[in-house]
Amino acid sequence: MKTSASSEKTIIILCDGDFPSKGPGLKALKDSRKQKSRYTLIACDGAFLSLLKNGMDADWIVGDMDTLPKKWQAKFKDRIHKEAEQDFNDQAKAFRFALNLIAEDKEDTGYSIIILGATGKREDHTLGNISYLPFFAQTLRERFPKKEITVSIVTDYGVFVPILDTTRLKGEPGDRISIFAFDQTLKIKSTGLEYKTDDVTFDFWWKATLNTFKKRDVLLKFSHPAKALLYFPF
């Protein structure tokens, strides 16, 4: 199922969770090393070590450098962007750096930001990284209102996509979907799903999970703009 519009350029952010081992995530990572004119790969500092172990490198290394040995910091100093503050995690720091790259690009082009390695190893990091996504989407909308830019987290098992308002989806009957929201006052009226979400109160994350496309066209109608997430398992 298509979860975002096609983009002319792609920024990959590799976090220090589970290294991609299969599926679209691994393909995107490999493509970023083969098609460098179209891709930019930003590695969080710890994730850069995983890249080296897998015979790859990164265009940029972002983070507080607490997990990157001094010898590698010296060797790759020309591509390191160090941020020592601890209010935001390395994924958020890498995302901010990606925003600056997009702002500096003088070409009138769309972008896709794909975050890999955001899940696994530590459940608290996993939950934190996933919950950042709607805030990333809101930031993109506010900073680049005239650009088409998507952001997603891709794992070995599926993709998380943020939405901020009423959304139409295309798929096939039987496609699986879960919906998460962070606003208890939000109501989402749905058409085309196996289980209607009209009466769901989004006070716990499980409330609208494990749903299925009943039709090819699905409409999620928001009662008001709000931060939400969709998950599509592969």
N, C-alpha and C positions, 0 to 999 in steps of 0.2 A: 504494500500500500504506500502511496506517496504521502509524505508527511510535510514536505516543504517545497516551495517553488525552486526550480533550477536556478543556479547562480553562476556568474561568470568566474568568480574567484572564491577560493575556499581557504579558511583559516582553521587549522587543526590545533586544538589545545590538548596536550597529553598530560593528564594528572598522574599522581603516583599511586593509583589503586591497582586493580588487576590489569596487567598488560593485555591488549587485544590479542586474541588467539584464533579468531575465526570471524566469518561473516562480514557485513558491510564495514564494521569498524576497522578490522585488519586491512581490508582492501583500501579504505581511505588513507590509512597510515602509509601503506606501500605506495599508493598513487602520489602522495605528497612528496616522496623522494624521487619519483620518476618524472613528475611534471612540475618542476619547481617554478616555472613561469606562472602557473595557475594556482599553486598552493603555497601557503606559508605554514611551517610547523613550529609551534611554540611549546616548549617542554617546561613543566614545573621542575624545580631543581632536582628533586629526587627521581622524577621520571626520566631525566636525562641519563641516569645510570642504567636504567632498563633499556633505553634506546641503544646505548653503547654495547650492552650485552647481546643485543639482537642485530648488531652490525649496522646500525643506523645512527644518524646524527640529527640535530635540530637547527633551524635557522636562528632561533632565539631561545634563551634559557631565562626563566623568570622565577623569582621567589626571594626568600630571605637567605638562601644559600646555606641553611643550617645542615642540610643532608648531602651537600655536594663537596667532596674532598678538595682541599686546597690545591692539589696538583691539577685537578680538572678545571678549577676556577682560573688558575693561571694560564692553562693551555687554551681555554676557550673564552678568555676575558673580553674578546672583541664582540661576542654575541650575548653577553650576560647583562641582564637588566635586574639590578638588585633592589628589593624593597624590604626594609627591615621592620616596618610597622606590623603589629600583630592583631589589628582590629579585623582584618579580613584574611581568609586563607589563600593559599597559593593559586587555587583555581580562580578566585576573584581577582587576584593580582594579574594573572595571565589574561583574563578577560579585559581588564582595564587597559593592558598593554595592547591587546588586539584592537580596541577602540581607537587608540592613538594611531595605529597603522592604517586603519580605515580612513581616519580623518586626514592623514597625510597623503592619501592616494588621490591624485588629481583626475584620474579617469572616472567617468560617469558609469560606474559598474555596480552590479549587485554583489552581495557577499553571502556566503553560508559559513557560519561558525559551528564546527563540530567538535564537541568535547568528548575525549576518550579517556579511559582509565579513571573515571570519576567514582566508580563503585568498587567494592571489594576491599579486602584486608581489614578495614575498620568500619564497623557499622555507623559510628557517629560521623565519620567523614562522609560516608555514603549518603546519609540523610541530609547532612549539611550541604553537600555538593548539589544534590538533586533539588533541594528547596531554593537554591540560588536562582534557578532557571527563570521563573517568572519575573524576578527582579532584573535579570539580564535583559529579558524581552522588553520590559518597561523602559529601561535605560536606552536601549537601541531606538525605541520609538521616539523618545524625547530628544535624543541627541542627533538622530539622523531621520527626521520626519519624511524626507523626500527620497530616501534610499530604500531599496528592497534588501533587507538583511534578515536572515533567519538564524536561530540558535537552537541547538539540540544536544542532548547527551545520548551517545550511542554506546551500548554495551555488547557483549557477545550474545545477548539474549533478546534485545529489543531496543527501542528508541523512546526517549522522553522528549516531548515537544510542549513548550509553554503556549498558552493562549490567554488573551486579555479581554476578550469580548465575544459576542456571537460569532460562531464559526461553522462553515460548511465543510464537510469532509467527503472525500471520494474513496470508495473501497469496493470490496466484494462481499457478498453474503457469507458469513462465517468468519470474517476477519475479527480479531479480538481487540478489545480496547478497555482501558481503565481510565477513570477520570478522578483527579484529585483537585481540591480547591482549598483555599486558605481564608475563606470569608464565610462565616456562619449565616450571614444575611443573604448570601447569594442563592438564587434559584436558577436552575438550568432546565429548561423544557427541551426535551429531545424528541426527534422523529427519526425513524429508520433504525433504531436499536432494538435489540431483543427485550431489554428491560428498560422501561421509561425512568427517567431521572427527575421528573417534574416535582415530586414530593420529597426529594432527598434534602436533608439538612447536612451541610458539610462541616460537621463538628468532629468527625474522626476520619482518618485517611481511608479506611476500608469501605466507606459508605457507597461509593459508585464504582467499585472495582469489578473486574471479571465480567464485563459486558461483551456483547457480540453484535456485529453488523447484521441487521435483518435485511437491509436493502443496500443498494450501491451508493445512494445518497443519504447522508446523515446530517441533520441540523442540530446544533447545540445552541439554543437561544438563551442568552444571559439576561437576567432581570436588570443588571447594571454592570458596567465594566468592573472586572475583578481579576485577580491573579489566580490562574488555574494551570493544571498540567494534564497532558494526555500521555498515556503509555501504550505503545503498540508492540506486543511481543512478536519476534520473528517466527 
